[in-house]
Amino acid sequence: MPDPSLDGFKARIARIERDHRKGRGFEAAGALGRADFRRRGRRGGFGGTMLRTGVFVLAVAFGSKAVLFYHLGPEAYGLRLARLEAEGGLFAAQAALMAPDAITRAMAGGIAALVAQF
């Protein structure tokens, strides 16, 4: 005597095997499936990332110059730059990059104000 629930089970297994052969997957209702885990693109794209990186590099460079300028003082900082310029070649180019400018002086003044508070 055939069992009606067993016939339904066998039909379901046959359907699942047929769909698997066709390459279909199964997801339970209400569960997070593969479609929910797609990688989303970053905001800004390539240009935005490059701009953020450039701004970060400039901020670190000016911040480093400002910390050195504050820590050494204007006189000692100038003497070290003069020694670099006297070496010539690549050292002169480094001295030109490390020369104190308005941004460096302003940031060093801000550092001095912060240190004075503590």
C-alpha beads as a LAMMPS data file, in Angstrom:
LAMMPS data file: protein, C-alpha beads

118 atoms
117 bonds

1 atom types
1 bond types

-500.0 500.0 xlo xhi
-500.0 500.0 ylo yhi
-500.0 500.0 zlo zhi

Masses

1 110.0

Atoms # bond

1 1 1 0.000 0.000 0.000
2 1 1 1.621 3.244 -1.146
3 1 1 2.108 6.017 1.400
4 1 1 0.809 9.386 0.084
5 1 1 3.305 11.408 2.165
6 1 1 6.175 9.300 0.779
7 1 1 5.001 10.021 -2.789
8 1 1 5.076 13.770 -2.068
9 1 1 8.550 13.445 -0.555
10 1 1 9.877 11.551 -3.586
11 1 1 8.377 14.152 -5.941
12 1 1 10.049 16.938 -4.010
13 1 1 13.433 15.158 -4.067
14 1 1 13.093 14.637 -7.830
15 1 1 12.291 18.339 -8.316
16 1 1 15.287 19.412 -6.186
17 1 1 17.656 17.078 -8.054
18 1 1 16.319 18.318 -11.421
19 1 1 16.813 21.965 -10.381
20 1 1 20.319 21.228 -9.070
21 1 1 21.247 19.695 -12.428
22 1 1 20.066 22.947 -14.060
23 1 1 22.353 24.906 -11.718
24 1 1 19.724 26.497 -9.536
25 1 1 20.302 27.066 -5.825
26 1 1 17.819 27.247 -3.021
27 1 1 17.276 29.848 -0.353
28 1 1 14.851 29.618 2.518
29 1 1 12.166 32.283 2.680
30 1 1 13.316 35.196 4.839
31 1 1 16.963 34.057 4.884
32 1 1 19.828 36.151 3.575
33 1 1 20.846 34.667 0.257
34 1 1 23.786 35.145 -2.084
35 1 1 22.197 38.238 -3.610
36 1 1 22.404 40.007 -0.239
37 1 1 26.175 39.639 -0.050
38 1 1 27.150 41.420 -3.246
39 1 1 30.139 43.679 -2.872
40 1 1 29.140 47.282 -3.208
41 1 1 31.375 49.861 -4.878
42 1 1 33.148 52.477 -2.812
43 1 1 31.927 56.034 -2.729
44 1 1 33.823 58.467 -4.862
45 1 1 35.315 55.941 -7.252
46 1 1 38.928 56.087 -8.336
47 1 1 39.112 59.893 -8.473
48 1 1 37.658 60.358 -5.002
49 1 1 40.048 57.847 -3.521
50 1 1 43.028 59.524 -5.153
51 1 1 41.875 62.942 -3.930
52 1 1 41.457 61.712 -0.334
53 1 1 44.864 60.046 -0.455
54 1 1 46.509 63.186 -1.807
55 1 1 44.938 65.385 0.859
56 1 1 46.015 62.917 3.549
57 1 1 49.617 62.835 2.281
58 1 1 49.784 66.648 2.171
59 1 1 48.344 66.913 5.694
60 1 1 50.905 64.445 7.035
61 1 1 53.770 66.237 5.241
62 1 1 52.809 69.692 6.523
63 1 1 52.084 68.276 9.979
64 1 1 55.519 66.669 10.154
65 1 1 57.202 69.894 9.073
66 1 1 55.215 71.831 11.677
67 1 1 56.127 69.439 14.492
68 1 1 59.828 69.640 13.579
69 1 1 59.655 73.434 13.264
70 1 1 57.991 73.734 16.686
71 1 1 60.280 71.226 18.399
72 1 1 63.579 72.585 17.042
73 1 1 62.651 76.249 16.965
74 1 1 63.132 78.598 14.007
75 1 1 66.872 79.102 14.515
76 1 1 67.893 75.451 14.820
77 1 1 65.507 74.484 12.004
78 1 1 67.092 77.114 9.752
79 1 1 70.613 75.907 10.611
80 1 1 69.714 72.335 9.679
81 1 1 68.233 73.492 6.386
82 1 1 71.384 75.524 5.680
83 1 1 73.511 72.409 6.239
84 1 1 71.328 70.464 3.814
85 1 1 71.610 73.199 1.179
86 1 1 75.392 73.258 1.578
87 1 1 75.569 69.543 0.715
88 1 1 74.085 70.305 -2.721
89 1 1 72.384 67.931 -5.139
90 1 1 69.496 65.964 -3.741
91 1 1 70.044 67.419 -0.280
92 1 1 69.393 70.917 -1.661
93 1 1 66.091 69.680 -3.116
94 1 1 65.174 68.207 0.271
95 1 1 66.005 71.511 1.942
96 1 1 63.747 73.324 -0.530
97 1 1 60.865 70.963 0.305
98 1 1 61.414 71.328 4.049
99 1 1 61.692 75.137 3.967
100 1 1 59.173 76.670 6.385
101 1 1 56.212 78.233 4.620
102 1 1 53.099 80.010 5.865
103 1 1 51.185 76.783 6.458
104 1 1 54.032 75.244 8.441
105 1 1 54.434 78.362 10.579
106 1 1 50.695 78.551 11.243
107 1 1 50.507 74.882 12.220
108 1 1 53.558 75.251 14.480
109 1 1 51.827 78.208 16.148
110 1 1 48.763 76.032 16.693
111 1 1 50.926 73.306 18.218
112 1 1 52.536 75.893 20.530
113 1 1 49.091 77.102 21.620
114 1 1 47.990 73.518 22.347
115 1 1 51.153 72.779 24.342
116 1 1 50.739 76.026 26.308
117 1 1 47.296 74.853 27.487
118 1 1 48.736 71.772 29.163

Bonds

1 1 1 2
2 1 2 3
3 1 3 4
4 1 4 5
5 1 5 6
6 1 6 7
7 1 7 8
8 1 8 9
9 1 9 10
10 1 10 11
11 1 11 12
12 1 12 13
13 1 13 14
14 1 14 15
15 1 15 16
16 1 16 17
17 1 17 18
18 1 18 19
19 1 19 20
20 1 20 21
21 1 21 22
22 1 22 23
23 1 23 24
24 1 24 25
25 1 25 26
26 1 26 27
27 1 27 28
28 1 28 29
29 1 29 30
30 1 30 31
31 1 31 32
32 1 32 33
33 1 33 34
34 1 34 35
35 1 35 36
36 1 36 37
37 1 37 38
38 1 38 39
39 1 39 40
40 1 40 41
41 1 41 42
42 1 42 43
43 1 43 44
44 1 44 45
45 1 45 46
46 1 46 47
47 1 47 48
48 1 48 49
49 1 49 50
50 1 50 51
51 1 51 52
52 1 52 53
53 1 53 54
54 1 54 55
55 1 55 56
56 1 56 57
57 1 57 58
58 1 58 59
59 1 59 60
60 1 60 61
61 1 61 62
62 1 62 63
63 1 63 64
64 1 64 65
65 1 65 66
66 1 66 67
67 1 67 68
68 1 68 69
69 1 69 70
70 1 70 71
71 1 71 72
72 1 72 73
73 1 73 74
74 1 74 75
75 1 75 76
76 1 76 77
77 1 77 78
78 1 78 79
79 1 79 80
80 1 80 81
81 1 81 82
82 1 82 83
83 1 83 84
84 1 84 85
85 1 85 86
86 1 86 87
87 1 87 88
88 1 88 89
89 1 89 90
90 1 90 91
91 1 91 92
92 1 92 93
93 1 93 94
94 1 94 95
95 1 95 96
96 1 96 97
97 1 97 98
98 1 98 99
99 1 99 100
100 1 100 101
101 1 101 102
102 1 102 103
103 1 103 104
104 1 104 105
105 1 105 106
106 1 106 107
107 1 107 108
108 1 108 109
109 1 109 110
110 1 110 111
111 1 111 112
112 1 112 113
113 1 113 114
114 1 114 115
115 1 115 116
116 1 116 117
117 1 117 118
